[in-house]
Amino acid sequence: MHSRPPALVVAALSLSLPALAQEPLRTLPETVVTATGVPTDPARLAAGVSVIDRRMIEDRGYETLAEALSAVPGLRVVQSGGSGQVATVFVRGTNANHVLVLRDGVPVNDPSTPNGVFNFGDDLLDDIERIEVVRGPLAGIYGSSAIGGVINMITRRGSGPFGGAVTGEAGTQSTVRGSLVAGGRHGVLDGMLAAGSISTRGTNVIPPRIATAKGERDDQTAQAVTANLGLNLGEETRIGVVGRWRQNRFGYDNIGSALSTVIDDPNARGETRLGALQASANTLIGGRWRTGLSVARIEEDRRFQNGLDGIDTTSQADDNRYESWRTDVRWSNTLALADMPGVTAAAATFGLAYTRDEAKVRVRSSNLFGPFDQDVDASTSSTGGHAGLQGTLLERLDVTLSLRHDSPRDFEDRTTWRVGGVYRLPVSVVPLRLFAAYGTGFRTPTLFDRYGTDGFGFRGNPNLRPEKSTGWEAGIGADVAAGPLGLVSLTATYFDTEITDLISTVFSPIYTQENTGRAEIEGVETQLTIAPSDRASLTLGYTWTVAQDATTGAQLPRRPRHSGSATIRWLPVSSVTVSPELLVFGPAVENAFAAYDDAGNAITTRSTNPAGVLLNLAVRWRVEKGWEVFALGRNLTNSRYEPANGFVSPSRGVFGGVTVRW
């Protein structure tokens, strides 16, 4: 599946754009690497694939990962708070910790979080070239956590003559944002530097129905710097180093322990810091064998503090810190195979990976029930090997196979696999393709699941088993010329996933974690792109999801049965791009916070988040060569939709800015 027009549509639209300046930053080709490890046309993959590239990020004014992923079919983005606060992603109805997040192929899920999730609310996008989203089980390539899918962020790289861009932006909520991106190549050296910052007063995200809503805004200041340096020893050999630093400070709304509700608390402050360094080397041997080695180190430090202020009377003071360290080593290989009778475009992949995680958690809190603490100080590691094959049979059937064996230090070995095929029907009028895939997956318990403790008597369970999954999908796609409609691309996919040995909290005989849960998920993803001319395209997406607890039949929380999006890219003149975006969400089951009357009595409890609609708009005008001005509108209708119960969407925001390129 595609989150943008097919390659032919993109090529046609790009012809209408004037040359703004020499392009100093590399633009990757219209292929996807994440799905198999081999650059492949998405139409030849039996998987739900979406790509958010650099042009889309700039045209639509995306500034955070959460914004960029919101219109992707099959994805449900939930931000629990305002700007810079925690955002999680549910893929095809699976849990938030069933999506594996990569940065240049390296897993970046945070091992210090209780559930092992990635926070999509921290990162800015100035250093991102593209985001590849592959839905469906991919443990056969990536191992643990790739049950619902994989999201891979690819860093920008310098190429061509030196150049870059400076952007300044300001708007409502006292928001100021700036970025500098520069890069190029000189001789054997290439380099890219991206620096970005944002400061905003933020908005109040507590709904008026919550008694503790006081109208307090949650501010944010964040900075990030990324450098990507390379030494090119010939055209096919590169040694590179990527360094990243990020800091994010924000106000957040605390959860009151006695009222089980959200507290508007100006003293609740959070800060996250990340430092990452990745060194890699890759080369092409004999024109067919590409091999690469990557070594990465990631350190993350998160701290949340809430001082005494007389506002939150149920939770008097908090000082919580989460630290994690990850060391990752990967050896990856792709071997282009010679064509054989009936077999073309064949390639084999194989590789090894080693990951070591360490986490140290110290939660210190006091409330009406007395002091509360939570601790983790543990480490784990895993080694895995994978192999894969892909190719085209008889010029019509594209086949992909993957197999992986993992040896986690603390669990039995796991073997996972995936097989998929795309068959292009021999029909001349409507070139249809049918596709299907089946795969297995697993997720190892987190360090908190196994070794965590807290002041209420929780004790981690070192005997937990990994969660297991099986999943399959089947669908149909077509890319056709449809007369007055222009170029039309349509995909529709049915998916079915079963997850067993889900880790759940139990209270008998002790307060701990057990493999007691089971989930059954099914759904349909559809996406339609219409490009009536080289200056306009419309993309419609709709997802139907039924995600249920297999034991009780209850719908799993925060996963609406119905969701959809509509995005337009319109060039009224060659120098202006208009990009409206409409996001539609159906009702979703949720753990409820109560609403209270003036006397403090609970009057309603909500077990469902109502449906909602969000409207965004971006307009970009290329005034002259090297100069652009833009305007952004976020939540233009000022919707009070709650993606998470107790947290409304940030209120209307209008922003404007200038980009200067050289």
Secondary structure, DSSP 8 states (H G I E B T S, - for coil): --SS--HHHHHHHHTTS---S---B----S-BSTTTSS-B-GGG-SSEEEEEEHHHHHHTT--BHHHHHTTSTTEEEEE-SSTTS-EEEEETT--GGGEEEEETTEE---TTSTT----TTS-BSTTEEEEEEEES--HHHH-TTTTSEEEEEEE--B-SSSEEEEEEEEETTTEEEEEEEEEEEETTEEEEEEEEEEEE-----S-TTSTT-------EEEEEEEEEEEEESSTTEEEEEEEEEEEEEEE--EEETTTTEEE--TTEEEEEEEEEEEEEEEEEETTTEEEEEEEEEEEEEEEEEE---SS-SSEEEEEEEEEEEEEEEEEEEEEE---BTTEEEEEEEEEEEEEEEEEEEEEEEEETTEEEEEEEEEEEEEEEEEEEEEEEETTTEEEEEEEEEEEETTS--EEEEEEEEEEE---SSS-EEEEEEEEEEEE---HHHHH-EETTS-B--TT---EEEEEEEEEEEEEEE-GGG-EEEEEEEEEEEEEEEEEEEE-SSSSEEEEEEEEEEEEEEEEEEEEEETTEEEEEEEEEEEEEETTT--B-TT--SEEEEEEEEE-SSTTEEEEEEEEEE--EE----EEE-TTS-EEEE-SEE--EEEEEEEEEEEEETTEEEEEEEESTT-----SBTTB-----EEEEEEEEE-
